[in-house]
């Protein structure tokens, strides 16, 4: 659920989800956000 809050807090991420929904898109968009944030800076942003 924490990831959902993070997604909703990011307008660009929400637009990506609306444009092309699906597990693959989720993974790609999440990786882009992690990369944009400078890598795994926060534990909640990184899958185990």
C-alpha positions in Angstrom: 0.0 0.0 0.0 2.9 2.3 0.6 3.8 2.0 -3.1 0.3 3.1 -4.0 0.6 6.3 -2.0 4.0 6.9 -3.7 2.4 6.4 -7.1 -0.5 8.7 -6.4 2.0 11.4 -5.1 3.7 11.3 -8.5 1.6 12.9 -11.3 3.9 11.7 -14.1 3.8 8.2 -12.7 0.0 8.3 -12.6 0.0 9.5 -16.3 2.2 6.5 -17.2 -0.1 4.1 -15.5 -3.2 5.6 -17.3 -1.4 5.5 -20.6 -0.3 1.9 -20.5 -1.5 -0.1 -17.5 -0.1 -3.5 -16.6 2.5 -5.3 -14.5 5.3 -4.6 -17.1 4.5 -0.9 -17.1 4.5 -0.8 -13.3 7.9 -2.3 -13.1 9.4 -0.1 -15.8 7.9 3.1 -14.4 9.1 2.2 -10.9 12.6 1.6 -12.2 12.5 5.0 -13.9 11.4 6.7 -10.7 14.1 4.9 -8.7 16.7 5.9 -11.3 15.4 9.5 -11.2 15.8 9.5 -7.4 19.4 8.5 -7.7 19.0 4.8 -7.0 17.7 3.0 -4.0 17.9 5.9 -1.6 14.8 4.9 0.4 14.0 1.3 1.4 10.3 1.7 0.5 11.3 2.5 -3.1 13.2 -0.7 -3.6 11.7 -4.2 -3.9 13.4 -6.8 -1.7 
